[in-house]
Each structure stands twice: as C-alpha cells, then as structure tokens.
C-alpha cells in the first residue's frame, strides 16, 4: 500500500478540527436543503420570474386561474435528507443553519490560525505550479484503478494537496462571502457587495453549487480513504499514528455513528419541540446578528429601469368582512390608529398620509424564501409618524397590527425596534411602481424596512402600537411568523 514507507502524524488540533468540520457540514448541508425547499428555483438574475430559473427542484407549474403565491412554491422534503424536514419548515432550518455557521466559521479560523502558526501549512499548500501536472497525473493513476507511489504521500498526494487547499482556501471563504451576499442588511447598506458576484441570485446559486461541491468532495474523499488503506488512514486522522491496527478505524466509525445519531436526535427534537429549538438557538444567533448587522442602514439607489417585470405575491388579501368593506369603498373610511406608549392616541386617514412629505425609492425586496425583485415604493417616512405621536421614553418597539388573520383567527402582526424605525428608507408605503398600492401588495398601507427580509414588512396595516417589550405581544416572539412558524426575530440575514 502507498503508505507503507511513509511515516507522519496529524497534530491533535488538526484531527479535532477535521471531525468538528464533518459534524457541522452535515448539519449545514441538511439545513441548507430545508431552506432551498421553500423556493426550489435558482436564478442568475434578481428578477426571479418563474421560467427564468437555470435549475429547479419542483414540478409545480404556477396557476393561471388564481394568484400564485410564493408560499405555493414550497415543497416537502424528507427529514432523512433535511433538518427538520417537511414542508415550509424554513424557520427551523434557518435556525440550525445560522447556529452551525457560527461554529463552522470559528472552527475554520482556529484551524487556519494553527495551520500557519505551527508550520503545518507547508504540508497542505502547494509550493510550486508543478503541483498541477502532478495532480493531473495522480488523477489518471486513480482513474486507471491504480494507487500512486508511496513517495507521493507527504502526507498528501498531489491531487489531495490541490483539492484540500481548494476546499480550505477557496470554497470555504466563498461560502461565507456568498452567504453574506444574501443578507438584506448587507446588500442594502453596501449595494455594491452583491454585485461582486453579479447579483444576489448569482450569489445564491454559487452558494448552492458550493454545497454540491462539498458533497462531491465528501464522496471522493471517503472513497479514497477506503481504497488507500482504511485502517491506516483512520489511525492517522483519529489517533495521529501510523500502523495497520484497527483501533483508529473502530473509533472513527464510532464518531461517524455519533454524528449520524446526533443528526437524528436534532431532527427529532426540532419536530417534537420546535419552540425549544427556536429559543435555544436564538440565544446565540440573535446576539450575533444584532452585533454585526442591526446598525446597518439601507443606502439602495436603483433606477426605474431596474424595476422587475415580475414580483412574487406572498399572502392573499384578508377575507374578513371589515377589510372587504374597506376595499369596496377604496379605503375611504380607513384610518391608521397610533396608540400605546405615546403622548396621546392619534389616527391618520389615507389622505392625511398623502399630505405629508413623500418619499419615493426603488429598492430590492429580499424574501426569506430566497427570491428577490426590485420595485418602486412611495409613502411617508415612518420617522415622521414617530415624531408626531411623541413616544414615551420607555417605548422601545413598534408593533404593526394587520387586518390579516389566519384560519384560526390569529392576527398577523410584526415588530420593529424604534431605532430601526427611524432609518430614512423605513417608510409606510401607499404606492407601488408609480400607482396605488394594490390589494395583493398590502393595500391600503404597508411597512417597508429595507434592511429586513420581506416577512417583517407587515401588509394591510390597521394600527401601530408603541410598547416597551415585544415579548408582551402575541406569543412573545416578535411577530406572527415568529410565533407560529418559528422564524427568527431578527430578519437581517
């Protein structure tokens, strides 16, 4: 076998990082599949019209006899493949994805730091360009069902060295970079960033291709571990010793079994106690998002020529008698009520709002499901409403109440921190693409906060309430989607 005359060992930190990476990548891939299942189409353009995708994982055809919503796009995925599995379990999938990303990035930084701090990089990084023809020769050796000469392993053969370097120094950083390019807060604050990849949807497609790359690498990697001496290779990566004993293999297979068991346990827990998963993962992920992204403000400046010719609808207009009557009279008697921790209750008619200074902006809408579109919005800055109603000093959040209710009569609502509500591009919109806001877009009035995902932008506004703590409203998680579908409270990535 090729390792017979080669003696080397992997340091303990490298072996630990290897197995931690293995665990986290299994969870990242499975949660990523769950996220993709909510909008299983991939595009090269931000104008995500059905039929423009370059790849799709759905046989659904948008209906033409009714409004086809983005919710209709979600497909079921087996819990054996995704975590937690099922249909529209997007919230829990995102919780696991972001929690694992934090530890995956931390593990990666520790690994790279020790790689260069200990000199181990000299065994991993190619020293010259002759690695390319040598790796090609090694690939031909494998393809002809032979094994490279023992002298090629130091501890990697040229093909392994090139592949491992590519995964560590190209694929991993690109995964992080494209993940950030899907954050509405990032692309709103630095509009140039997602254009480094072409646009947000290109970044999403690259992110998916990187996931498939990790899976392909895993298959090839495991195959070569088996073919080039399974027991010996497992001794190296588990125990850090050479030899043909079976202890390393037995421990290694035990670790693999534990990873499989842990994946099953976390999937089962997510399906049985989703609120527990939402609360416990949020303890870390919400803090990280708040620290990194909450202070970012939208600086988008798209042109009218950038407006999308197709804009997904997410949710249907309320069917309650109250809303239908307002719709029938073109919202003549509608008023936006402002109450809670304010100097005094106040209300605004649609004409009152239109008489106030108007803001018109062209921005990119980023849905939590993955699609995006660019539209023109016109309305009044929320800041102007806040200044008029004079919130109390202890008011820290705004609750946006909607006419929308679900099948059980639960109100759709959302929340926003008071400082975020003061951002210049946070508006109450009554116009869309130069005309009155259509019913399917949230008429008569909807929230637009461009550093957030779309589900935070409450439609069909009925009233806004100033409170000290959003946990006193509804089930206490900051919104209807957070309460019932376990979405994250912070929606800036």
N, C-alpha and C positions, 0 to 999 in steps of 0.2 A: 504494500500500500504506500501511497505517496508520502505519508508522514513518518515512515519507519526511521529515517535517518535525521529527522528534524526535531530538535528539542526547543520548545518555547513555552511560555506561560502567559496567560492573561492576568493582569492585576485584579484584585478583588473588586475595586471600584468599577472597572470595565464590565466585569461579569454581572455585578448588581445592576448597572445601568442597562445592560442588554435585556435582562429579564423584566425589569420595570417597563422598559420601552415596549416589549412584547405585550404585556398586560394592557398598557394604556392604548396601544394601537388597535387591539381587538375591540376595545370599547369605543374608540374614536370612529373606527370604520362602521361598527354596528349602529351607533347613534347617528352617524352621517347618513346612512341608508334610510333611517327613520325620517330624517329631515328632508331628504330628497323625495321621499314618497308623498309628501304633501303637495309638491308641484313637480311631477316627474318629467319635466321637459328641460332641456339645456339649449341655450341660445348663444349666438355670437353678437347679438345686438340688445340694447337696453329696451327696445320696443318689442316686448315679448308677446307678440300676436300668435295664436295657435296656427301652426303651419310653417312658422319661421324657425322652429327648433331644428337643430342639427342632429339631436338624439332625443328619443323619448322612451319612457318605460311605462307606457299606458296605451291601451287600445281604445280609450274613450274618445268619442267624437263630440265636440261641443254642440249642444242642442240649438236648433234654429227657431223653435216654436216657443221659446221662453228665454228668460235671462239666464245665461250660463255663468255661474259664479266661480270664482277661484276655488271655493270650497268644494265644488263638484269635481275638481281635478284630483283631489286626494285619493290615493289608492291604499288598499290593505297590504301589509307586509308581515310575513311570518315572524313571530317572536324568536324563532330559531335563527333568523337572519339579522333582525334589527332589535334594538333595545329602545322602548319596551315592546315593540311590535304593535300590530293592529292598524286601524285607520285613524288618521288625524290625532295621533299621539305626539304631535310636533313639540308641544311644550316640554314634556319629559325627555324627549330625545335631545332637545337643546340643552336642558339642564345637565345631562350626562356629558354631552359634547364639550361644553364650556368648562365644566369641572375638570375633565380629563385633559383638556388643552392646557390648563394652568400647570398641572403636574408634569405633563409631557414637555412643555417648554422649559420648566425648571430642571427636569431631568436632563434635557438636552444641553442646557447651559453648563450644568455641572460636568457632564461628560466631555464637552468640548474644552472647558476650562482645564480639567485634569489631563485631557489629551495633550494639550500644549504645555501644561505645567510639569508634566512628568517625562516628556520626550516621546511618549507613545505614538505621537503623530507621525514620527518618521517611519513607523511600520505600516501606517494606513495611507498617508498621502503619497502619490506618485512623485518620484524625484526627477523624472525627465519625460519627454514626449515619447520616448521609445516604449512607454507603457501601452500605447495604443496598438501598434502592430503585435506586441507580445500578447496583449489581451485578445486580439483577433485570432492569433494562433492557438491560444488556450481554448477559446470558444470552439474552434474547429476540432480540437482534440476531444472536447466533451461531445460534440455533435457526431463524431465518428465512434462514440462509445468507448473512448479510452480515457485514462486519467493522466494528468500532467506528471512530469517527472518530479520526484521529491524535492529537488533543488528549487523548484518554483515556489514552494511554500515557505514564506518568511514573516509572519505565519500565513500570509495570504498569497494565492497565486495571482498573476497579473489581472485576470478578469475579475476576481473577487476584490482586489485592491481598487480597481477602477469603479466597480459597482458600488462598493461600500462608501467610497469617497463621494460619489454622485448622490447617494441617498442622504448622507450626513450633511454635505455642504451645498447641495443644490436643491434637492427635493424638500428637505425639512424647512429651510428658510423660505422657500417658495410657498409652502403650505401655510406658513404663518402670514406671509405677505398677502396672499390671495384671500385668506380668511379675513384679514383686516379690511380688504377692499370691498367686502360685503357688508361692512358696518355702515349704517346710515349716518351715524355721528361723524365717522371719519371722512366719508365721501362728501358730506355736507360742509364740514369745516375746511377740508382740503380737497376741493373738487378735482384738482389735478391728479390726485393719487390714483384713483381707479383708472384714469386714462393711461397710466403707465402700462397697463395690461391691455388697453383698448377701451374697455368699459367694465362696468360692474358684472355684467353677464359673462364676459370673457373670463374674468377672474373666477366666477363661479364654475365655469366649465373647466378651467385649468385645475381648480381645487378638486373637482370630480376625477379628472384624469390622474392627478397625483394619488388619489385614493386607489384607483385601479393599479397604479404603478406599485404602490406598497403591497397590494395583494399579489401581483405578479412576482415581485421580488421575494415575497414570503414563500411562494410555491417553489421557485427555483432554488432559493436558499436552503429550504428543508430537504429538497431532493438531493442537492449536492452534499449536505451534511450526512445523509444516509449513504450515498454512493461512495464517498471518500473515506469511510470508516466511522460509522455511527458511534460506537463505544468510545473510540479515541477522541473524536470531536467533542462528545459530551463531557468527557473528562476535562478537556481544555476549558470549555465555556462554563462548566459548573464548579469544578474543583481547582482549576488552574494548574493541572499537572498533566504529564504525558503518560501513555500506557494504554493497554487494552482491557483493563479491568472494567467491570460493569457497574461500579458504584455511581459514577457520574451519570451514566445512562438512566439508572433507576431513579436517581434524584431528579434528573432533568425531566423525565416522563412524569414524575410526581408533581413538578412545578407546572407542567403543561396541564395535567389533570386539575390542579388547583385553579389555574386560570379559567379553564372551562367551567368548573364548578362555580367560581366567583361570578362569571358572566351569567350563568343560570340564576344564581341567587339574586343578583341585582335586577335581572329582568323580572323575576317572580315578585320581588319586593316592589318594583315600580308599578306592576299591575295590581298588586293587592293593596299597597299603601302609597298611592301617588302623592298624597299631601305630604307625607313624611319625606319623600324624595325631594319634592319641591322646596320644602322648608330647610332641610339639611344641606342640600347642595347650594341653595341660595345664600347661606351664611357666608360662603367664601366667594362665590361668583358675583353676587350683587355688590359686595365690597370692592372687588377688583374692577368691575365695570364703572362703579361710581368714581373710584380714584382716577381711572385712566380716561374716561370718556364723558362724564357728566358735565364738565365745564366747557365742552366744545360747542361752538355756536355755528349755525348754518351761514355759509357765505356763497351759496349757489347763485350762479348767474347764467342760466341757459337762455337761449334765444327762442322766439316764437317758431323759428324754422326747425327747432329741435323737438317740438311737441309731437308726442306719439299719436299715430293714427288709430291705435287700439289701446284701451285702458281697461284692465280687468275690473269687474264688479265683484266686491266682496261683501255679500249680505244683501238681502232684499228689503225694500221699504216696509215699515211697520204696517200691520193689517188691523190695528186697533181702530175702533170707531172714532175715537178722538183724533187720531192722526189722519185718517181718511177724510174726515170733515175739514180739517185744516188744508189738506191737499186739494179738496174740491173747491175751496174758496181762495185758492192760491195764497194761502197763509195770511189772509187779510187780518185776522184776529189773533195771530200768533204773537207771543211776546216771550223774550228770553228773560227769565227771572234770575236775579242775582241775590243770594242770601247767605246765611251762615255768619262767620266771624267778620262782618263788615260794619261800617259806620251806620248803615241803615239799608234795608232791603230796597232794591231798585229793579226796574224792568225796562226792556228795550223792545220796541217793535222793529220789524224789518226795515221800515223807513227811517227809524231813528238811527239804526246802524249804518245805513247807506248815506246818511247825512254827515257822518263822522269822517275824518280823513281816511282815505282809502289806500290800501297797499295792493299792488299787483306784482306777482312774482311767478317765474317759470322755474319749477323745481322737479327733481326726480323723486318719485314715490317708490319706497322700498318696502315690499310686503314681507312679513315674517315667513311666508311660504316659499319665497325665493324669487318671485317675478318682480319686474320693475317697469315703470313707464314714466314719461315726462309729461307734465300738464301745466297749464296756466291757472293760477288761483287768484281771486280777487276778494278782498274783505277788509275787516278792521283789525288793526293790531290788538292782540289781547291785552297788551300793556295799557292801552288807552282805557279799556274797561276797568282794569285793576285800579288805575289812578282815580277814576270817577267814583268807584264804590268804596274806596279807602278801607282796605283790610285792617283788621285788628293786629297789634304787634305779635300775637301768638299764632296768627294764621300762617301756616307753612305749606299747605297743599290746596289745590283746587280740584274739586270733584265735578266732573262733567256728566250730567244726567241726560239720558236719551229717551225719546219716545219708543225706542226699540225694546221689545220684550221677547223672551224665548217661549217655547211651548208650555213651560210651567209658570209663566207669568213673571219671571225674574227680569228685572230691569237691566238693560245694557248701560254700563257706566264706565268711566275711566278716570284716572287721576294724573296730576302733573304737579311737580314741585313748583313753588311760587317763583323761584329764581329762574327756572326754565321757561315759565310763562312770560317772563319779561324779555325774552330774546326777540330781536327785531323781526325775524321771519316766523314767529309764532303768531298765527292770526286765526280769527274766526271768519271762515270763508263763506260767502254767499254767491260767488260766481265761479264758474269753471269753463275754461277755454273761451273766454270772452262773452259768455251768456249766463243766464240764471243757473244756479246750481240745480241739476236735475235730481229727481227723487232718488234714483239709484246711486247717486253720488253723495247723498246726505242732506237734501233739502229739508228745511229752509236754510240751515246753518250747520257747519261742521268745523271741528278743530283741525288746524294744520300746524304740526310741530315737526320741522324738517330734519331734526336730529334723531327722530324716533322711527321705529317700524310702524307700518300702517295701522295695526290694530289699536294703537294708542290714540289715534285721531278720531275721536268719537263723532259719529254722524247723528243727524236728526235731533239736534240739541233742543232740550226742553228747559234746562236751568243749569246754572253753575253755582257751586256751593264752596265757600271757603271754610276749611277745617284745620285743626291743629295736627291731626294724625289721620292718614288714610286708613289705618287699621281699624278705625271705628265705623267704617262704612262697609256695607255688604258683608262678605265673609272675611274681610280684613286683609286682602292681598293686593289691593290697588286697582282692581278693575274686574269686569265680568269675565274676560278671558283668563285672567289670573285666578279668579275664584273657581271657575267651572272647568277650565281646560288646562290649568296648571302652567300657564305661560309665566315667564319671568316678569317681575315688577318693572325692572329697568329694561328698556327696549331699544338700546342704542347700538346693539350689535346682533 
